[in-house]
Amino acid sequence: MDIATGLGLLAGAVVITTLILMGGDLRMFLDLHACIVIFGGSFAATLIRFPLSSIFHGVPLGAKFAFTLRRMTQRELVDELAGLAEIARKHGPIGLEKVEVEDPFLAKGIRFVADGYDATFIRDNLERDRDNFLTHLDEGQKIFRAIGDCAPAFGMVGTLIGMVQMFANMTDPSKLGPYMAVALLATFYGAAVANILCLPIADKLHLKLVDEEINRTLIIDGILMIREAKSPTLVREMLLAYLPEKHRHAEDDDDTPAESEPAPAKAA
């Protein structure tokens, strides 16, 4: 689980709830009309902006990946692929059949190699799988960002409606307070939904989309090199190019032996 996303949402909820309780109670900030304006209006605008199929694919996938982390880092992927290349070199592609891989996308590629599929088929299939996944994740990002853009705007719509109702009932002082509350709460709901929930999740999904694209492209290149029976050293060196510079030599630094004493000079 991505702890940062959960902690951020919890911290935002705690801050807002604390500020509310310091000056009153939660019931003062509950209003059905404001909820209808914000959530109903944002939902309607999202339906207009995106096809229904994109919403059904993008929203669940986006919500899932906003709260989950990839099982393997890029460094672990490089090490895993180098190890698989070593197995394939010693035992052939059939030796990969008994290997258990945690990453589903990597496991799919290894299965293709073990079954002896052509390199062109493997590349086309994996690239299509990667592109479809990234498309759905990008749809989720765009939908959450669209809701984040709509919510404050509909908050303003709710504020204007509340102001109109308030001015239309100036002769009845008992109605001025409720209508003013509707006007202000609509703006509050819109700002909270946009800046605590939707826009941060959209930004998180954008970062994960970029990271996932690099990881899956790394896996495709590694699988194809294993299919071509490249040496494990070559596989590792080629895939290290995907890592940031500071992470490429981490393993080399860890494996560097301690400096030994100089050997005594040979007697003449």
Secondary structure, DSSP 8 states (H G I E B T S, - for coil): --HHHHHHHHHHHHHHHHHHHHSS-GGGG--HHHHIIIIIHHHHHHHHHS-HHHHHHHHHHHHHHHS---SS-HHHHHHHHHHHHHHHHHH-GGGGGG---SSHHHHHHHHHHHTT--HHHHHHHHHHHHHHHHHHHHHHHHHHHHHHHHHHHHHHHHHHHHHHHHHHTTT-HHHHHHHHHHHHHHHHHHHHIIIIIIHHHHHHHHHHHHHHHHHHHHHHHHHHHHHTT--HHHHHHHHGGGS-HHHHTHHHHHH-------------
